[in-house]
Amino acid sequence: MGNKEMSCLGLPEEQEQIYRLCRREPGIELDSLSDRLRLPPDSARQELRGLCELELLHRQTDGVVAADPDAAVARLLDLRLQGLRKMLRLLTQLQPLVASLRAERCERSAALVGGIEQVTELPKVCDRIDDLAFFAREEVALVEPGNALKPEEIEQVRPRVLRCLRRGLSVRTVFVRKAVDHPPTVAYLRELESDGARVRLIGHTAAKIEIYDRRTAVIPVHPENRARGALFAQESGLVSNLFALFESIWEKSSDLFALLEERKSDDDGPSEVERMVLRTMCSGRKDEAGARDLGVSVRTYRRHIADSMQMLGAGTRSQAALLARERGWI
């Protein structure tokens, strides 16, 4: 192991070296620690004091003892996230500063403050995000806190994400669990997953995050009023913290497919998406119309039909319709 692995949690290299040494040699004295790490006694004493304040080290009568790794990492992560939340609160309160800067220079364009650009016009926000997605080369990380996506939102976001997937980018997205209660949203998520995205669900999150290539992050100016625009951040420290928040949310989330299978086994019947597909199929409407209702492509809609027919053991659509009616599914 190296000695910089805890830097992502905000721990300086010298303090990580001390913590690791104290893990290897519980009860080590200050003089021995200073000699082993070739640190001046005053510097070693200062770093020890900092580690004790972080609760990563504890002074005992027989020397210094390091905290358990699980507790240490959890403590550092909590402090990191506290700092990130504070920074986000400050970011969402930049409007007075932006207004004063514009007044001084009579600027009408979006303001750039410390590597953070605020864009208030929604069409320009969408254009900027489209550009970020187009020029992304490695990965896209998304968190959507809403319970459901409106059809127009799906139509806006879907082509952008699918283009990233077709270009071979890694796409990870997290939605809240209640999203699976909304047929168009869950159909969209299943389409993303079938095209190579990794989709997970979490019980609750207030974070709305988009991160492109770990270089640019997009967050709403106001979490509950997206009409107020978005902040585009390129400052490396802030983007790193936002990505750490994304990873924390990702680790706490559950796989979409597993949750859908669990619900399906509990219900012992079709999902709401499958019921919608069966109803549309039985109504005699064209596949294009059914796909529009679900907010998915015709190809994905037909895949849903094939899955429903297989579940019913039907060889034709008319037979599937008959069996679905007999079972009371529609």
KOLMAR-410445 format. One record per residue (C-alpha): x, y, z; residue in three letters; residue number from 1. Coordinates in Angstrom, 1 decimal, padded with zeros to 4 digits. Example, Ala and Ser with C-alpha at 12.3 -4.5 7.8 and 13.67 -1.06 7.14 Angstrom:
// residues 2
REC       c1       c2       c3   residuo   num
REC    012.3   -004.5    007.8       ALA     1
REC    013.7   -001.1    007.1       SER     2
END
This chain:
// residues 330
REC       c1       c2       c3   residuo   num
REC    000.0    000.0    000.0       MET     1
REC    001.1    003.5   -000.7       GLY     2
REC    001.0    006.4    001.7       ASN     3
REC   -001.4    008.7   -000.2       LYS     4
REC   -004.5    006.6   -000.4       GLU     5
REC   -006.2    008.5    002.4       MET     6
REC   -005.6    011.9    000.7       SER     7
REC   -009.0    011.5   -001.1       CYS     8
REC   -010.5    011.8    002.4       LEU     9
REC   -008.5    015.0    003.1       GLY    10
REC   -005.7    013.4    005.2       LEU    11
REC   -002.2    014.9    004.5       PRO    12
REC    000.5    012.4    003.6       GLU    13
REC    002.5    013.0    006.8       GLU    14
REC   -000.5    012.3    009.0       GLN    15
REC   -001.3    009.2    007.0       GLU    16
REC    002.3    007.9    007.5       GLN    17
REC    001.9    008.5    011.3       ILE    18
REC   -001.5    006.8    011.4       TYR    19
REC   -000.2    003.7    009.5       ARG    20
REC    002.9    003.5    011.7       LEU    21
REC    000.8    003.6    014.8       CYS    22
REC   -001.4    000.8    013.4       ARG    23
REC    001.7   -001.3    012.8       ARG    24
REC    003.2   -000.5    016.2       GLU    25
REC    000.6    000.3    018.9       PRO    26
REC    002.0    002.3    021.8       GLY    27
REC    004.9    003.8    019.9       ILE    28
REC    006.5    006.8    021.6       GLU    29
REC    006.9    010.3    020.1       LEU    30
REC    010.7    010.1    019.9       ASP    31
REC    010.7    006.7    018.1       SER    32
REC    007.9    007.9    015.8       LEU    33
REC    009.9    011.1    014.9       SER    34
REC    013.0    009.0    014.2       ASP    35
REC    011.3    006.4    012.1       ARG    36
REC    009.5    008.9    009.9       LEU    37
REC    012.5    011.4    009.9       ARG    38
REC    010.3    014.2    011.1       LEU    39
REC    011.4    017.0    013.4       PRO    40
REC    010.0    016.5    016.9       PRO    41
REC    007.9    019.7    016.7       ASP    42
REC    006.4    018.7    013.4       SER    43
REC    005.7    015.2    014.7       ALA    44
REC    004.1    016.6    017.8       ARG    45
REC    001.9    018.9    015.7       GLN    46
REC    000.8    016.2    013.4       GLU    47
REC    000.0    013.9    016.3       LEU    48
REC   -002.1    016.7    017.9       ARG    49
REC   -004.0    017.0    014.6       GLY    50
REC   -004.7    013.2    014.4       LEU    51
REC   -005.9    013.2    018.0       CYS    52
REC   -008.3    016.0    017.2       GLU    53
REC   -009.6    014.0    014.3       LEU    54
REC   -010.0    011.1    016.7       GLU    55
REC   -007.7    008.9    014.5       LEU    56
REC   -005.2    008.5    017.4       LEU    57
REC   -005.7    008.2    021.1       HIS    58
REC   -003.1    008.9    023.7       ARG    59
REC   -002.7    006.3    026.4       GLN    60
REC   -000.3    005.8    029.3       THR    61
REC    001.9    003.4    027.2       ASP    62
REC    002.0    005.6    024.1       GLY    63
REC   -000.1    006.4    021.1       VAL    64
REC   -002.7    004.0    019.7       VAL    65
REC   -004.4    004.3    016.3       ALA    66
REC   -008.2    004.1    015.9       ALA    67
REC   -009.8    001.1    014.2       ASP    68
REC   -009.6    001.6    010.4       PRO    69
REC   -013.4    001.3    009.9       ASP    70
REC   -014.0    004.1    012.5       ALA    71
REC   -011.1    006.2    011.1       ALA    72
REC   -012.3    006.1    007.5       VAL    73
REC   -015.9    006.7    008.6       ALA    74
REC   -014.8    009.7    010.6       ARG    75
REC   -012.8    011.2    007.7       LEU    76
REC   -015.6    010.6    005.3       LEU    77
REC   -018.1    012.2    007.6       ASP    78
REC   -015.9    015.3    007.9       LEU    79
REC   -015.3    015.4    004.2       ARG    80
REC   -019.0    015.2    003.5       LEU    81
REC   -019.7    017.9    006.1       GLN    82
REC   -017.2    020.2    004.3       GLY    83
REC   -018.8    019.4    000.9       LEU    84
REC   -022.3    020.2    002.2       ARG    85
REC   -021.1    023.5    003.6       LYS    86
REC   -019.5    024.3    000.3       MET    87
REC   -022.6    023.4   -001.6       LEU    88
REC   -024.7    025.7    000.7       ARG    89
REC   -022.2    028.5   -000.1       LEU    90
REC   -022.4    027.8   -003.8       LEU    91
REC   -026.2    028.1   -003.8       THR    92
REC   -025.9    031.5   -002.2       GLN    93
REC   -023.6    033.1   -004.8       LEU    94
REC   -026.4    035.1   -006.4       GLN    95
REC   -025.7    038.4   -004.5       PRO    96
REC   -022.0    038.1   -005.4       LEU    97
REC   -022.8    037.5   -009.0       VAL    98
REC   -025.2    040.5   -009.1       ALA    99
REC   -022.6    042.8   -007.6       SER   100
REC   -019.9    041.7   -010.0       LEU   101
REC   -022.3    042.2   -013.0       ARG   102
REC   -023.2    045.6   -011.7       ALA   103
REC   -019.6    046.7   -011.5       GLU   104
REC   -018.6    045.6   -015.0       ARG   105
REC   -022.1    045.8   -016.6       CYS   106
REC   -021.8    042.2   -017.7       GLU   107
REC   -024.8    040.4   -019.1       ARG   108
REC   -023.2    037.1   -019.7       SER   109
REC   -023.0    034.3   -017.1       ALA   110
REC   -020.5    035.0   -014.3       ALA   111
REC   -017.5    032.9   -013.6       LEU   112
REC   -016.5    032.9   -009.9       VAL   113
REC   -013.6    030.8   -008.7       GLY   114
REC   -014.0    028.2   -011.4       GLY   115
REC   -017.8    028.2   -011.1       ILE   116
REC   -020.1    029.5   -013.8       GLU   117
REC   -023.7    030.3   -013.2       GLN   118
REC   -026.1    029.9   -016.1       VAL   119
REC   -029.7    031.0   -015.4       THR   120
REC   -031.4    030.6   -018.8       GLU   121
REC   -032.6    027.0   -019.1       LEU   122
REC   -032.0    026.6   -022.9       PRO   123
REC   -028.4    027.7   -022.3       LYS   124
REC   -028.1    025.2   -019.4       VAL   125
REC   -029.3    022.4   -021.8       CYS   126
REC   -026.9    023.5   -024.5       ASP   127
REC   -024.0    023.5   -022.0       ARG   128
REC   -024.8    020.0   -020.8       ILE   129
REC   -025.2    018.8   -024.3       ASP   130
REC   -021.6    020.1   -025.0       ASP   131
REC   -020.2    018.4   -021.9       LEU   132
REC   -021.8    015.1   -022.9       ALA   133
REC   -020.5    015.4   -026.5       PHE   134
REC   -017.0    016.2   -025.5       PHE   135
REC   -016.8    013.7   -022.6       ALA   136
REC   -014.3    010.9   -023.3       ARG   137
REC   -014.3    008.6   -020.3       GLU   138
REC   -017.3    008.6   -017.9       GLU   139
REC   -020.5    010.2   -016.8       VAL   140
REC   -021.9    010.1   -013.3       ALA   141
REC   -025.5    011.2   -012.6       LEU   142
REC   -027.7    011.4   -009.5       VAL   143
REC   -031.4    012.2   -010.0       GLU   144
REC   -033.4    012.9   -006.7       PRO   145
REC   -036.8    013.1   -008.3       GLY   146
REC   -039.4    010.3   -007.9       ASN   147
REC   -040.3    010.5   -011.6       ALA   148
REC   -039.2    012.0   -014.9       LEU   149
REC   -041.7    013.9   -017.0       LYS   150
REC   -042.0    012.6   -020.6       PRO   151
REC   -040.4    015.9   -021.9       GLU   152
REC   -037.5    015.4   -019.5       GLU   153
REC   -036.9    011.8   -020.7       ILE   154
REC   -037.0    013.0   -024.3       GLU   155
REC   -034.5    015.7   -023.5       GLN   156
REC   -032.0    013.5   -021.5       VAL   157
REC   -032.4    010.2   -023.2       ARG   158
REC   -030.6    011.0   -026.6       PRO   159
REC   -027.7    012.6   -024.7       ARG   160
REC   -027.1    009.6   -022.4       VAL   161
REC   -027.6    007.0   -025.2       LEU   162
REC   -025.0    008.8   -027.4       ARG   163
REC   -022.5    008.6   -024.5       CYS   164
REC   -023.2    004.9   -024.2       LEU   165
REC   -022.8    004.3   -028.0       ARG   166
REC   -019.4    006.0   -027.9       ARG   167
REC   -018.3    003.5   -025.2       GLY   168
REC   -018.4    005.9   -022.2       LEU   169
REC   -019.0    004.5   -018.7       SER   170
REC   -022.3    005.8   -017.5       VAL   171
REC   -023.4    005.4   -013.9       ARG   172
REC   -026.7    006.8   -012.7       THR   173
REC   -028.6    006.8   -009.4       VAL   174
REC   -032.3    007.3   -009.0       PHE   175
REC   -034.5    007.1   -005.9       VAL   176
REC   -036.4    003.9   -005.3       ARG   177
REC   -039.8    005.5   -005.8       LYS   178
REC   -038.8    006.0   -009.5       ALA   179
REC   -039.7    002.4   -010.1       VAL   180
REC   -043.3    003.2   -009.3       ASP   181
REC   -043.5    005.4   -012.4       HIS   182
REC   -043.7    003.3   -015.5       PRO   183
REC   -042.2    005.8   -018.0       PRO   184
REC   -039.2    006.4   -015.7       THR   185
REC   -038.6    002.7   -015.0       VAL   186
REC   -038.9    001.9   -018.7       ALA   187
REC   -036.3    004.6   -019.5       TYR   188
REC   -034.0    003.2   -016.8       LEU   189
REC   -034.3   -000.3   -018.2       ARG   190
REC   -033.5    001.0   -021.6       GLU   191
REC   -030.4    002.7   -020.3       LEU   192
REC   -029.3   -000.5   -018.6       GLU   193
REC   -029.9   -002.6   -021.7       SER   194
REC   -027.7   -000.3   -023.6       ASP   195
REC   -024.8   -000.6   -021.1       GLY   196
REC   -025.4    002.0   -018.4       ALA   197
REC   -025.1    000.9   -014.7       ARG   198
REC   -028.3    002.0   -012.9       VAL   199
REC   -028.8    001.9   -009.1       ARG   200
REC   -031.5    003.0   -006.7       LEU   201
REC   -031.3    004.7   -003.3       ILE   202
REC   -034.0    005.2   -000.7       GLY   203
REC   -033.6    009.0   -000.6       HIS   204
REC   -031.2    011.7   -001.7       THR   205
REC   -031.5    015.4   -002.1       ALA   206
REC   -028.4    015.6   -004.4       ALA   207
REC   -028.8    016.5   -008.0       LYS   208
REC   -025.4    015.9   -009.6       ILE   209
REC   -024.0    015.5   -013.1       GLU   210
REC   -020.2    014.9   -013.5       ILE   211
REC   -018.4    014.6   -016.8       TYR   212
REC   -014.9    013.0   -016.9       ASP   213
REC   -014.4    014.0   -013.2       ARG   214
REC   -013.6    017.5   -014.6       ARG   215
REC   -016.8    019.4   -014.8       THR   216
REC   -019.8    019.1   -012.3       ALA   217
REC   -023.3    020.5   -012.8       VAL   218
REC   -025.6    021.2   -009.9       ILE   219
REC   -028.8    023.2   -009.7       PRO   220
REC   -028.7    026.7   -008.3       VAL   221
REC   -031.6    025.8   -006.1       HIS   222
REC   -032.3    022.1   -005.4       PRO   223
REC   -036.1    022.6   -005.5       GLU   224
REC   -036.4    025.1   -008.3       ASN   225
REC   -034.4    024.1   -011.3       ARG   226
REC   -035.9    027.0   -013.3       ALA   227
REC   -033.3    029.2   -011.5       ARG   228
REC   -030.5    027.6   -013.6       GLY   229
REC   -027.4    025.6   -012.8       ALA   230
REC   -023.8    026.0   -011.6       LEU   231
REC   -021.0    024.6   -013.8       PHE   232
REC   -018.0    023.9   -011.6       ALA   233
REC   -014.5    023.1   -013.0       GLN   234
REC   -012.4    023.9   -009.8       GLU   235
REC   -010.6    020.6   -009.2       SER   236
REC   -011.1    020.5   -005.4       GLY   237
REC   -014.8    021.1   -005.7       LEU   238
REC   -015.3    018.6   -008.5       VAL   239
REC   -013.3    016.0   -006.5       SER   240
REC   -015.6    016.5   -003.5       ASN   241
REC   -018.7    016.2   -005.6       LEU   242
REC   -017.4    013.0   -007.1       PHE   243
REC   -016.7    011.7   -003.6       ALA   244
REC   -020.3    012.5   -002.7       LEU   245
REC   -021.5    010.6   -005.8       PHE   246
REC   -019.3    007.6   -004.9       GLU   247
REC   -020.8    007.7   -001.4       SER   248
REC   -024.4    007.7   -002.8       ILE   249
REC   -023.4    005.0   -005.3       TRP   250
REC   -022.1    002.7   -002.6       GLU   251
REC   -025.3    003.0   -000.6       LYS   252
REC   -027.5    002.3   -003.5       SER   253
REC   -029.0   -001.0   -004.9       SER   254
REC   -028.9   -002.6   -008.3       ASP   255
REC   -032.0   -001.7   -010.5       LEU   256
REC   -032.4   -005.2   -012.0       PHE   257
REC   -032.1   -006.9   -008.6       ALA   258
REC   -034.8   -004.6   -007.1       LEU   259
REC   -037.2   -005.2   -010.1       LEU   260
REC   -036.7   -008.9   -009.8       GLU   261
REC   -037.4   -008.8   -006.1       GLU   262
REC   -040.6   -006.8   -006.6       ARG   263
REC   -041.6   -009.2   -009.4       LYS   264
REC   -041.2   -012.2   -007.2       SER   265
REC   -043.1   -010.5   -004.4       ASP   266
REC   -046.0   -009.5   -006.6       ASP   267
REC   -046.0   -012.8   -008.6       ASP   268
REC   -047.2   -010.9   -011.6       GLY   269
REC   -046.2   -008.3   -014.2       PRO   270
REC   -044.7   -005.0   -013.3       SER   271
REC   -046.6   -001.8   -014.0       GLU   272
REC   -044.5   -001.3   -017.1       VAL   273
REC   -045.4   -004.7   -018.4       GLU   274
REC   -049.1   -004.1   -017.6       ARG   275
REC   -048.9   -000.9   -019.6       MET   276
REC   -047.3   -002.7   -022.5       VAL   277
REC   -050.0   -005.4   -022.4       LEU   278
REC   -052.8   -002.9   -022.3       ARG   279
REC   -051.4   -001.0   -025.3       THR   280
REC   -050.8   -004.2   -027.2       MET   281
REC   -054.3   -005.4   -026.6       CYS   282
REC   -055.8   -002.1   -027.6       SER   283
REC   -054.5   -002.6   -031.2       GLY   284
REC   -052.5    000.6   -031.2       ARG   285
REC   -049.3    000.8   -033.2       LYS   286
REC   -045.9    000.1   -031.5       ASP   287
REC   -044.9    003.7   -032.2       GLU   288
REC   -047.8    005.0   -030.1       ALA   289
REC   -047.1    002.6   -027.2       GLY   290
REC   -043.4    003.6   -027.3       ALA   291
REC   -044.4    007.3   -027.0       ARG   292
REC   -046.6    006.5   -024.0       ASP   293
REC   -043.7    004.9   -022.2       LEU   294
REC   -041.2    007.4   -023.3       GLY   295
REC   -038.9    004.8   -024.9       VAL   296
REC   -037.7    003.8   -028.3       SER   297
REC   -039.8    001.5   -030.5       VAL   298
REC   -037.0   -001.1   -030.2       ARG   299
REC   -037.2   -001.0   -026.4       THR   300
REC   -041.0   -001.2   -026.5       TYR   301
REC   -040.9   -004.3   -028.7       ARG   302
REC   -038.4   -005.8   -026.3       ARG   303
REC   -040.9   -005.3   -023.5       HIS   304
REC   -043.6   -007.0   -025.7       ILE   305
REC   -041.2   -010.0   -026.3       ALA   306
REC   -040.5   -010.2   -022.5       ASP   307
REC   -044.2   -010.2   -021.7       SER   308
REC   -045.0   -012.9   -024.3       MET   309
REC   -042.2   -015.0   -022.9       GLN   310
REC   -043.6   -014.5   -019.4       MET   311
REC   -047.0   -015.6   -020.5       LEU   312
REC   -045.7   -018.5   -022.6       GLY   313
REC   -047.5   -017.0   -025.7       ALA   314
REC   -046.4   -017.6   -029.3       GLY   315
REC   -048.3   -014.6   -030.7       THR   316
REC   -049.5   -011.2   -029.6       ARG   317
REC   -053.1   -012.2   -029.8       SER   318
REC   -052.5   -015.3   -027.7       GLN   319
REC   -050.6   -013.1   -025.2       ALA   320
REC   -053.6   -010.7   -025.0       ALA   321
REC   -055.9   -013.6   -024.4       LEU   322
REC   -053.7   -015.1   -021.6       LEU   323
REC   -053.2   -011.7   -020.0       ALA   324
REC   -057.0   -011.2   -019.8       ARG   325
REC   -057.6   -014.7   -018.4       GLU   326
REC   -055.1   -014.0   -015.6       ARG   327
REC   -056.6   -010.6   -014.8       GLY   328
REC   -053.4   -008.7   -015.7       TRP   329
REC   -055.3   -006.2   -017.9       ILE   330
END
